[in-house]
Amino acid sequence: MFFLKMQLLHLSIFFSFLITIIIVNQIPTSNAEDLQQYKKCSSSFDCANLENLTYPFWRSSRPQYCGHPNFELQCKDEFATITIMSQNYRILEVVDSVHRLKVVRADYWNNVCPTNPKNTTLGRNFFDYGSDSRNLTLYYDCSYTPFPLPDSFSPQFNCSRNGIQMVNYFLLESNLENGKGSVSESIGTCKYRVIVPVLESEAEKVVTNSSVENLKGAIDNGFEVEWNANNSLCHECQSSSGHCGYDPSSKDFTCFCKDGSFPHSCRSGNSSSKGALIGGAVAGVAALVCILGFACLVVRRRKKNVEKSRSRVLFMPPSSSDIGTGTGTLTSTTNSSQSIPSYPSSKSDAMPKSFYFGVQVFTYDELEEATNNFDASKELGDGGFGTVYKGDLKDGRVVAVKRHYESNFKLVAQFMNEVEILAKLRHKNLVTLYGCSSKHSRELLLVYEYIPNGTVADHIHGNQSSSCLLPWSVRMNIALETAEALAYLHASDVIHRDVKSNNILLDEKFHVKVADFGLSRWLPNDVTHVSTAPQGTPGYVDPEYYQCYQLTEKSDVYSFGVVLAELISSLQAVDITRHRSDVNLANMTVNKIQSQELHELVDPFLGYEKDNAVRRMTTAVGELAFRCLQQQRDMRPSMDEIVEVLRAIKSDELETQESKVLDVVVRTDELVLLKKGPYPASPDSVANKWVSGSSTSTSS
């Protein structure tokens, strides 16, 4: 034992000396680099028509770390341009004090007849539409007027393509009368429909005088866009005499100061760095003075340290192929890259917090206390990856804590993937991620907002289905809100990959919160699919994805079609007690509609036979589910199209509109969609049988 202590004494002295040399050598180099970054980011720059620009904007001649990757400017022409979701915008004005831009689509600048009319989105991750705007809808190449014309309103303009004149129309929201002229009403009458935001003041001019000149002026004057690139953190940094920047290695905000770079501000950074140096010196002295006691402590805790080392190995970042974002790195920082809701202050607020991808990192002890040591009485449910518990945080928040069953490499990848994706998304119908456990924690834990009313599956065929029947109006709203959430995901280049009724939560007012993003994948906007092994829940997996190993947005559409079938039937997606051909609800739905037997599928308690409105809407939703459940993904609608159809169904406008009804005929293995009308009062739109393949699915 004495020999062991002497060895440890020699080793401790050697390593203390070595660490001291390393610290002394590193400090000057780090400070020199940080000082250079501080100086380079201290000055503003000009870009075409814009002056005195700083973070988050940058250009090719300026260091990238002085700006945010999504705010690169092109300064070659008369106006500065920025690319948002693959669309170029001219920047007319920058108001830094309120984080607002005034922009106009580059392809619509002084041109209402672009070569390729198309809709665009801001993605909502870093940019959002300003409140002072109205939607202007442009209809191109119309066979007849797509909406009723109000008195003294002539919203027509002409374009030519290949020498052929096209008849086009434009419409403002205020021109709609009694709901007439809705987007869905224009389907089939015009070849293109493009929505362009305009300023409220310009919209009033168009309402007063619907001339082509006012139309062009409204578009050319642009619209307002608000940006968020760690705005609150940048303000905090600037208030401490620092300069805002971005760390490409950690992919997080950083504050450049004269004596270093820090996550939040120069003041907090200085105190922490000085404290670290003082603590290191004290620790070195204490180690030399108390070396014998330290030796005994090392021997006693050897086993515990081995266990901690194993935990660290489990939390090494997975490869990019496992995460699906192309980066896969999950680094700890004291910065929040997204706006986190504020809550009542508590004693714990004084403690420094760390963040992964902008969400708070909780200690295991905090969450263990919040859930009363993961008491079984607090269980909210369990799934394929773990158990969910209700918890009460010290700051007053009621949360749901997801506790993974184990910490194998695959689950670590899913854990990190879910954190990264949810940290970058904000939508009223997506569950909010409050935080997660540390990468050094003994268990994988995710902390969500608490949604009190269970899942859709619970209410339509689970443990709550017998106590309270969900009326059709609630189910209709669930379908629409779920579709809106998925459309937002797809606009943000995210595929959910596990859409099912068990992952659709309901709050106390039965509003939707889509959850569980462990299997989700980013889909880069320059690719059509991601090649990956099929994963998901049996009964919901896209058959083409299963066969071809190609994941697309239409894979979510298929799964959503199964959810629609559940909502109208109250049946489970898979039930082995049903007839062999009806085990999968997807197959059952397609067969029933083809056989003109939709009434046999609909839950009789919804009032299908007694209420004509319910009959029309369930029939329409059934046919929408039929379209979503097509074997070939190209035959399925997009989520944006689904949202439009569901909005029209919810408004019960299909009764007065010319409807597109599906007829299915067998012709060399392809479906031919034929128009008929008016919309049927009974499920007889499918006249001929089409033999569909099996929708085999897997969960891997």
C-alpha positions in Angstrom: 0.0 0.0 0.0 2.9 2.4 0.9 4.5 1.6 -2.5 1.2 2.4 -4.3 0.9 5.7 -2.5 4.5 6.7 -3.4 3.8 5.9 -7.0 0.7 8.0 -7.0 2.6 10.8 -5.3 5.2 10.9 -8.0 2.6 10.6 -10.8 0.5 13.4 -9.2 3.5 15.8 -9.0 4.5 15.0 -12.6 1.0 15.5 -14.0 0.4 18.7 -12.0 3.7 20.1 -13.5 2.7 18.9 -17.0 -0.9 20.5 -16.7 0.6 23.8 -15.5 2.9 24.0 -18.5 0.0 23.2 -20.9 -2.2 25.8 -19.4 0.5 28.5 -19.5 1.3 27.7 -23.1 -2.3 27.6 -24.3 -3.5 30.9 -22.8 -1.5 33.3 -25.0 -2.4 31.5 -28.2 -6.1 31.4 -27.4 -6.2 35.0 -26.4 -4.4 36.1 -29.6 -6.9 34.2 -31.8 -9.9 35.5 -29.9 -8.5 39.1 -30.0 -8.2 38.8 -33.8 -11.8 37.6 -34.1 -13.0 40.4 -31.8 -11.3 43.0 -34.0 -12.5 41.7 -37.3 -16.1 41.5 -36.1 -16.1 44.9 -34.5 -16.5 46.8 -37.8 -19.6 47.0 -39.9 -19.8 46.6 -43.6 -21.8 47.8 -46.6 -23.5 45.6 -49.3 -25.0 47.2 -52.4 -27.9 49.4 -51.2 -27.4 48.5 -47.5 -25.0 50.2 -45.1 -23.5 49.6 -41.6 -24.4 45.9 -41.5 -23.3 43.6 -38.6 -24.2 40.2 -37.2 -26.0 38.1 -38.3 -25.3 39.3 -41.9 -22.0 38.6 -43.7 -20.6 38.5 -47.2 -17.8 36.7 -49.0 -15.2 39.3 -48.1 -16.0 39.1 -44.4 -15.1 36.2 -42.0 -18.0 33.8 -41.8 -17.7 33.6 -38.0 -18.8 37.3 -37.9 -22.3 36.2 -39.2 -24.8 33.4 -39.1 -24.6 30.7 -41.9 -28.2 31.4 -43.0 -27.6 35.2 -43.4 -25.1 35.4 -46.2 -25.6 38.3 -48.6 -24.8 38.7 -52.3 -23.7 42.2 -53.1 -23.1 42.2 -56.8 -26.1 44.1 -58.2 -28.0 47.2 -57.4 -29.7 45.5 -54.4 -28.3 43.1 -51.8 -29.9 39.6 -52.1 -30.3 36.8 -49.6 -31.3 33.2 -50.1 -34.1 31.8 -47.9 -35.2 28.2 -48.5 -33.6 28.2 -52.0 -35.5 31.4 -53.1 -33.6 34.6 -53.8 -34.9 37.8 -52.3 -33.9 41.4 -52.9 -33.4 43.3 -49.6 -35.0 46.7 -49.8 -34.4 47.7 -46.2 -32.9 46.4 -42.9 -34.2 47.7 -39.5 -31.7 46.2 -37.1 -33.4 47.6 -34.0 -36.5 45.4 -34.5 -34.8 42.6 -36.4 -36.8 43.2 -39.5 -36.1 43.1 -43.3 -38.2 44.4 -46.2 -37.7 42.0 -49.1 -39.2 41.2 -52.5 -38.9 38.0 -54.4 -36.1 38.4 -57.0 -38.1 36.6 -59.7 -41.0 39.0 -59.2 -39.0 42.2 -59.1 -40.6 44.5 -61.8 -42.0 41.3 -63.3 -45.5 39.8 -62.6 -44.9 37.2 -65.3 -42.0 35.0 -64.1 -40.8 32.1 -66.2 -41.6 29.6 -63.5 -44.5 30.7 -61.2 -44.1 28.8 -57.9 -45.0 29.2 -54.3 -42.2 29.7 -51.7 -41.9 29.5 -47.9 -39.6 31.1 -45.3 -39.2 27.8 -43.5 -39.9 29.6 -40.2 -36.6 28.5 -38.5 -34.9 31.8 -38.8 -37.4 34.0 -40.6 -41.1 34.7 -40.2 -43.6 36.9 -42.0 -44.2 40.3 -40.5 -47.6 41.2 -39.1 -48.1 44.1 -41.5 -48.7 42.0 -44.6 -51.5 40.6 -46.6 -51.6 37.7 -49.1 -51.9 38.5 -52.7 -52.9 35.4 -54.8 -51.9 35.3 -58.5 -53.7 32.9 -60.8 -51.9 32.1 -64.1 -53.2 30.6 -67.4 -56.9 30.4 -66.4 -59.6 28.8 -68.5 -62.2 31.1 -66.8 -62.4 33.4 -63.8 -61.4 31.4 -60.7 -63.6 33.4 -58.3 -66.7 35.7 -58.4 -65.7 39.3 -59.4 -66.9 42.0 -57.0 -68.4 45.1 -58.5 -65.9 47.6 -60.0 -63.1 45.1 -59.6 -61.2 43.9 -62.7 -58.2 41.9 -61.4 -56.9 40.7 -64.8 -53.4 40.9 -66.2 -51.8 39.3 -69.3 -48.6 37.4 -69.8 -47.3 35.6 -72.9 -45.5 32.3 -73.0 -44.0 31.0 -76.2 -45.9 33.7 -78.1 -49.3 32.7 -76.6 -51.2 35.1 -74.4 -52.3 33.8 -71.0 -55.3 35.1 -69.1 -54.3 35.7 -65.5 -56.0 37.1 -62.4 -55.0 38.4 -58.9 -57.0 38.5 -55.7 -56.5 39.9 -52.2 -58.0 38.4 -49.1 -60.3 41.4 -48.6 -61.9 40.8 -52.0 -63.4 37.5 -50.8 -67.2 37.7 -50.2 -69.0 35.3 -48.0 -66.2 32.7 -48.3 -66.5 32.7 -52.1 -63.3 32.6 -54.1 -61.4 30.3 -51.8 -58.1 28.7 -52.8 -59.8 25.3 -53.2 -62.4 26.8 -55.6 -59.7 27.7 -58.1 -58.4 24.1 -58.5 -58.7 23.0 -62.1 -59.5 26.4 -63.5 -56.0 27.8 -63.6 -52.6 26.2 -64.3 -50.6 28.0 -61.6 -51.6 29.7 -58.3 -48.9 31.7 -56.4 -49.3 33.5 -53.1 -47.1 36.6 -52.7 -47.2 38.7 -49.4 -47.5 42.5 -49.8 -47.6 45.3 -47.3 -51.0 46.3 -45.8 -50.6 49.9 -47.2 -50.0 48.6 -50.7 -52.8 46.1 -50.5 -55.2 49.0 -49.7 -54.1 50.7 -53.0 -54.9 47.6 -54.9 -58.4 47.3 -53.2 -59.1 51.0 -54.1 -57.8 50.6 -57.7 -57.2 47.1 -59.1 -55.0 48.3 -61.9 -52.0 46.4 -63.2 -49.8 49.3 -62.2 -50.9 49.0 -58.6 -50.4 45.3 -58.7 -46.8 45.7 -59.8 -46.2 48.5 -57.3 -47.6 46.4 -54.4 -45.2 43.5 -55.3 -42.2 45.7 -55.9 -42.6 47.4 -52.5 -42.0 44.0 -50.9 -43.1 42.7 -47.6 -41.7 42.5 -44.1 -39.8 39.6 -42.7 -38.7 39.2 -39.1 -35.5 37.3 -38.3 -34.2 35.4 -35.2 -30.6 34.5 -35.0 -30.1 34.3 -31.3 -31.4 37.9 -31.0 -31.5 37.9 -27.2 -28.1 36.4 -26.8 -26.6 38.9 -29.3 -28.1 41.8 -27.3 -26.7 40.4 -24.1 -23.3 40.1 -25.8 -23.3 43.6 -27.2 -24.4 45.0 -23.8 -21.2 43.6 -22.3 -19.0 45.3 -25.0 -18.7 42.1 -27.0 -19.3 41.4 -30.7 -21.8 38.7 -31.9 -20.5 35.8 -33.9 -20.9 32.1 -34.7 -18.8 29.1 -33.9 -18.8 26.7 -36.9 -17.4 23.8 -34.8 -20.1 23.9 -32.2 -22.7 25.4 -34.5 -23.8 27.8 -31.9 -23.8 31.5 -31.1 -20.6 32.9 -29.6 -19.6 36.3 -28.1 -16.2 37.7 -29.1 -14.5 39.7 -26.3 -11.1 41.3 -25.9 -9.9 38.5 -23.7 -11.7 35.5 -25.2 -14.9 34.2 -26.8 -17.8 33.1 -24.5 -21.3 31.7 -25.0 -23.3 34.6 -23.6 -21.4 37.8 -22.7 -18.0 39.2 -21.8 -18.8 39.7 -18.2 -19.9 36.2 -17.5 -17.1 34.9 -19.6 -14.4 36.8 -17.8 -15.6 35.8 -14.4 -15.8 32.2 -15.4 -12.4 32.1 -17.0 -10.8 33.8 -14.0 -12.6 31.4 -11.7 -11.4 28.5 -13.7 -7.7 29.7 -13.5 -8.0 30.3 -9.7 -9.8 27.0 -9.2 -7.1 25.2 -11.2 -4.3 26.8 -9.0 -6.1 25.9 -5.8 -6.8 22.4 -7.0 -3.1 22.0 -7.8 -2.0 23.1 -4.3 -4.6 21.0 -2.7 -3.5 17.9 -4.6 0.1 18.3 -3.5 -0.8 18.9 0.2 -3.4 16.2 0.5 -1.9 13.6 -1.8 -2.0 10.7 0.6 -5.7 11.2 1.1 -6.2 11.6 -2.6 -4.5 8.3 -3.1 -6.9 6.5 -0.8 -9.8 8.2 -2.5 -8.7 7.1 -5.9 -8.4 3.5 -4.8 -11.8 3.6 -3.2 -13.6 5.2 -6.2 -11.8 3.2 -8.9 -14.9 1.1 -9.7 -17.1 4.1 -9.8 -14.8 5.9 -12.3 -14.9 2.9 -14.6 -18.7 3.1 -14.7 -18.5 6.8 -15.6 -16.1 6.1 -18.3 -18.4 3.5 -19.8 -21.2 6.2 -19.7 -19.0 8.7 -21.6 -18.3 6.1 -24.3 -22.0 5.6 -24.8 -22.5 9.3 -25.4 -19.9 9.7 -28.1 -21.5 11.5 -31.1 -22.8 9.1 -33.7 -21.9 9.4 -37.4 -23.7 11.6 -39.8 -25.5 8.6 -41.4 -27.0 7.7 -38.0 -28.2 11.2 -37.2 -29.4 12.1 -40.7 -28.5 15.7 -40.6 -25.1 15.4 -42.2 -23.4 16.7 -39.0 -24.4 14.6 -36.1 -22.4 16.6 -33.5 -24.1 17.3 -30.2 -21.9 19.7 -28.2 -22.5 21.2 -24.8 -22.8 25.0 -24.6 -24.2 27.6 -22.4 -26.1 29.2 -25.2 -29.7 28.8 -26.5 -30.1 29.0 -30.2 -33.9 29.1 -30.0 -36.2 31.3 -28.0 -37.2 29.4 -24.9 -40.4 30.4 -23.1 -39.9 32.2 -19.8 -41.2 30.8 -16.6 -41.5 32.0 -12.9 -38.1 32.5 -11.4 -36.8 30.2 -8.7 -33.7 29.7 -6.7 -32.3 27.5 -9.3 -32.3 30.4 -11.8 -29.1 31.7 -10.3 -27.3 28.6 -11.2 -25.6 28.6 -14.6 -27.3 26.5 -17.2 -26.0 24.6 -20.2 -27.7 23.8 -23.5 -27.7 21.3 -26.3 -28.7 22.8 -29.6 -30.5 25.6 -27.7 -32.5 23.4 -25.2 -31.7 23.2 -21.5 -29.6 20.4 -20.1 -31.1 19.0 -16.9 -29.2 16.9 -14.3 -30.3 13.4 -13.6 -31.0 14.4 -10.0 -33.3 17.2 -11.1 -35.5 14.9 -13.2 -35.4 12.1 -10.6 -36.7 14.6 -8.0 -39.3 16.0 -10.4 -40.7 12.5 -11.1 -40.5 11.3 -7.4 -37.7 8.9 -8.3 -39.6 7.8 -11.5 -42.6 6.7 -9.4 -44.8 4.2 -11.2 -47.9 6.2 -10.3 -46.5 9.1 -12.4 -46.3 6.9 -15.6 -48.1 8.5 -18.6 -47.4 5.6 -21.0 -44.6 3.7 -22.6 -43.6 2.8 -26.2 -40.9 1.1 -28.1 -38.1 3.2 -26.8 -39.0 4.1 -23.2 -41.5 5.2 -20.5 -42.9 8.7 -20.1 -43.4 10.1 -16.6 -45.2 13.2 -15.4 -42.9 15.6 -13.6 -43.0 18.9 -11.6 -39.9 21.1 -12.0 -38.8 23.5 -9.3 -39.6 26.5 -11.5 -43.3 25.5 -11.6 -43.4 23.8 -15.0 -45.3 20.5 -15.3 -43.4 18.4 -17.8 -43.4 14.9 -19.4 -40.1 13.1 -18.9 -39.2 10.4 -21.5 -36.9 7.8 -20.0 -35.2 5.5 -22.5 -35.1 1.9 -21.6 -31.3 1.5 -22.2 -28.3 3.4 -23.5 -27.2 1.5 -26.6 -25.6 3.3 -29.5 -28.7 3.2 -31.7 -30.8 4.8 -29.0 -28.2 7.5 -28.4 -28.4 8.4 -32.1 -32.2 8.6 -31.9 -32.0 10.6 -28.7 -29.6 13.2 -30.2 -31.6 13.3 -33.5 -34.8 14.1 -31.6 -33.1 16.9 -29.6 -31.5 18.5 -32.7 -34.7 18.4 -34.8 -37.1 19.7 -32.1 -34.7 22.4 -31.0 -35.0 24.0 -34.5 -38.8 23.7 -34.9 -41.6 25.8 -33.6 -45.3 25.2 -34.4 -48.4 25.4 -32.4 -49.2 21.7 -33.3 -45.8 20.3 -32.5 -44.9 19.3 -28.9 -42.3 21.6 -27.4 -39.0 20.2 -26.2 -37.9 21.9 -22.9 -34.6 20.0 -22.5 -32.7 16.8 -22.1 -30.2 15.1 -19.9 -26.5 15.5 -20.1 -24.4 13.4 -22.4 -22.7 12.2 -19.2 -26.0 11.3 -17.5 -26.5 7.7 -16.4 -29.7 7.6 -18.5 -31.1 9.2 -21.6 -33.9 11.6 -20.6 -36.0 14.0 -22.7 -38.1 16.7 -21.1 -41.3 17.9 -23.0 -44.2 20.1 -22.3 -46.9 18.2 -20.5 -49.9 17.4 -22.7 -52.7 16.3 -20.4 -55.3 14.6 -22.5 -53.5 11.5 -23.8 -53.2 10.4 -27.5 -55.6 10.2 -30.4 -55.2 6.4 -30.2 -56.4 6.5 -26.5 -59.6 8.3 -27.4 -60.7 6.4 -30.5 -59.8 2.8 -29.7 -57.8 2.8 -26.4 -58.5 3.1 -22.7 -60.4 6.3 -23.0 -62.6 5.4 -26.0 -65.4 3.8 -23.8 -65.8 6.8 -21.5 -66.0 9.6 -24.1 -66.8 9.4 -27.8 -64.9 11.9 -29.9 -67.5 13.6 -32.0 -66.9 14.1 -35.7 -66.2 17.9 -35.4 -63.3 17.1 -33.0 -61.9 14.4 -35.3 -62.1 16.7 -38.2 -60.1 19.3 -36.3 -57.6 16.6 -35.3 -57.1 15.7 -38.9 -56.6 19.3 -40.1 -54.2 20.3 -37.3 -52.1 17.1 -37.7 -51.9 17.9 -41.5 -50.8 21.4 -40.8 -48.1 20.2 -38.5 -46.8 17.7 -41.0 -46.9 20.4 -43.8 -44.8 22.6 -41.6 -42.3 19.8 -41.1 -42.0 19.1 -44.8 -41.6 22.9 -45.5 -38.7 22.7 -43.0 -37.2 19.7 -44.8 -38.0 17.2 -42.0 -39.7 13.8 -42.5 -41.4 12.5 -39.4 -41.2 8.8 -40.3 -43.4 7.6 -37.5 -46.8 9.3 -38.0 -49.4 7.4 -36.1 -52.3 8.0 -33.7 -50.2 7.1 -30.7 -47.8 10.0 -31.6 -50.6 12.6 -31.8 -51.2 14.1 -28.4 -54.2 16.1 -27.4 -54.3 19.0 -24.9 -57.3 19.8 -22.6 -59.1 21.5 -25.5 -58.4 18.6 -27.9 -55.9 20.5 -29.9 -53.1 18.5 -31.6 -49.5 18.2 -30.5 -47.5 15.9 -32.8 -44.7 14.1 -30.9 -41.9 11.5 -31.0 -39.2 12.6 -33.5 -36.7 9.9 -32.7 -36.9 8.4 -36.2 -37.2 11.7 -38.0 -34.8 12.6 -40.8 -33.7 15.8 -42.5 -34.3 15.8 -46.3 -32.0 18.2 -48.0 -33.9 20.5 -50.4 -31.7 19.4 -53.3 -32.6 15.7 -53.1 -35.8 13.8 -53.8 -35.4 11.0 -51.2 -33.1 9.6 -48.6 -32.0 6.0 -49.0 -32.3 4.2 -45.6 -33.6 1.0 -44.1 -37.3 1.1 -43.5 -38.3 2.0 -39.9 -41.6 2.8 -38.3 -44.7 1.1 -36.9 -46.4 -1.9 -38.5 -49.6 -0.8 -40.3 -48.3 2.7 -41.0 -45.1 2.2 -43.1 -45.2 3.3 -46.7 -45.1 0.1 -48.8 -43.0 1.8 -51.5 -40.5 2.9 -48.8 -40.5 -0.7 -47.6 -39.8 -2.1 -51.1 -37.4 0.5 -52.4 -35.7 1.7 -49.3 -36.4 5.3 -50.4 -37.7 7.7 -47.7 -39.7 10.7 -49.1 -42.2 13.2 -47.8 -44.9 11.0 -49.4 -44.0 8.3 -46.8 -45.5 10.6 -44.1 -48.5 11.1 -46.4 -49.2 7.3 -46.5 -48.9 7.1 -42.7 -51.3 10.1 -42.4 -53.7 8.3 -44.6 -53.8 5.5 -42.1 -54.6 8.0 -39.3 -57.5 9.4 -41.4 -58.8 5.9 -41.7 -58.6 5.5 -37.9 -60.5 8.7 -37.4 -63.4 7.7 -39.5 -63.5 4.1 -38.4 -62.3 4.1 -34.8 -60.4 0.9 -35.7 -56.8 0.1 -35.0 -54.1 0.2 -37.8 -53.4 -3.5 -37.3 -55.7 -6.0 -35.7 -55.0 -9.7 -36.2 -58.5 -10.6 -35.0 -60.0 -9.1 -38.2 -60.4 -11.1 -41.4 -57.1 -11.8 -43.1 -57.6 -9.2 -45.9 -58.6 -6.6 -43.3 -55.7 -7.1 -40.8 -54.1 -3.9 -42.0 -56.5 -1.0 -41.9 -54.9 0.6 -44.9 -55.9 -2.4 -47.1 -59.3 -2.5 -45.5 -59.9 1.1 -46.3 -58.9 0.8 -49.9 -61.0 -2.3 -50.4 -64.1 -0.8 -48.8 -63.9 2.4 -51.0 -63.3 0.4 -54.2 -66.3 -1.8 -53.4 -68.5 1.2 -52.6 -68.8 0.1 -49.0 -67.4 3.1 -47.1 -70.5 3.0 -44.9 -69.3 -0.3 -43.5 -66.0 1.3 -42.5 -67.3 4.4 -40.8 -67.9 4.3 -37.0 -71.7 4.2 -36.7 -71.7 6.3 -33.6 -70.4 9.3 -35.6 -73.9 9.9 -37.1 -73.0 8.9 -40.6 -76.5 7.6 -41.4 -78.5 10.4 -39.6 -76.5 13.6 -40.3 -76.1 14.6 -43.9 -73.2 17.0 -43.1 -71.3 14.3 -41.3 -72.1 11.9 -44.1 -70.6 14.3 -46.7 -67.5 15.1 -44.7 -66.7 11.5 -43.7 -67.1 10.5 -47.3 -64.7 13.3 -48.4 -62.2 12.3 -45.7 -62.5 8.7 -46.7 -61.6 9.5 -50.3 -58.7 11.7 -49.2 -57.4 8.7 -47.2 -57.8 6.6 -50.3 -55.6 9.0 -52.2 -53.0 9.0 -49.4 -52.9 5.2 -49.3 -52.0 4.7 -53.0 -49.2 2.2 -53.4 -47.2 4.5 -55.8 -46.0 7.6 -54.0 -46.4 9.8 -57.1 -50.2 9.2 -56.9 -50.4 10.6 -53.4 -51.1 14.3 -52.7 -48.6 16.5 -50.9 -49.3 17.6 -47.3 -50.0 21.2 -48.6 -52.7 19.8 -50.9 -54.1 17.7 -48.0 -54.3 20.8 -45.8 -56.3 22.7 -48.5 -58.7 19.8 -49.0 -59.3 19.4 -45.2 -59.9 23.1 -44.7 -62.5 23.0 -47.5 -64.1 19.8 -46.0 -64.2 21.4 -42.5 -65.9 24.4 -43.9 -68.4 22.1 -45.5 -67.9 23.9 -48.8 -67.8 20.8 -50.9 -71.5 20.8 -51.3 -71.4 24.1 -53.4 -68.2 23.5 -55.2 -67.5 21.5 -58.3 -65.8 18.5 -56.9 -63.1 16.2 -58.2 -64.3 12.6 -57.6 -62.1 9.6 -58.0 -63.0 6.9 -60.5 -60.6 4.0 -60.6 -60.2 1.8 -63.7 -57.7 -0.9 -64.5 -55.5 0.1 -67.4 -52.0 -1.4 -67.7 -51.4 -1.3 -63.9 -52.0 2.5 -63.6 -54.8 4.5 -62.0 -56.7 6.9 -64.2 -58.4 9.7 -62.3 -61.5 11.0 -63.9 -63.5 14.1 -63.0 -67.2 13.8 -62.2 -69.6 16.0 -60.4 -71.4 17.1 -58.4 -70.0 15.7 -55.2 -71.9 12.5 -54.2 -73.9 12.3 -51.0 -72.9 8.6 -50.6 -69.6 6.8 -51.0 -70.1 5.8 -54.7 -67.3 7.6 -56.3 -65.3 4.5 -57.0 -67.0 2.6 -59.8 -64.6 -0.2 -60.5 -62.4 -2.4 -58.5 -58.7 -2.0 -58.5 -56.6 -4.9 -57.1 -54.0 -3.3 -54.7 -50.9 -4.9 -53.4 -50.2 -5.6 -49.8 -49.1 -2.8 -47.5 -46.5 -4.8 -45.6 -44.6 -2.8 -43.1 -41.8 -3.2 -40.6 -40.4 -1.7 -37.4 -36.7 -1.9 -37.2 
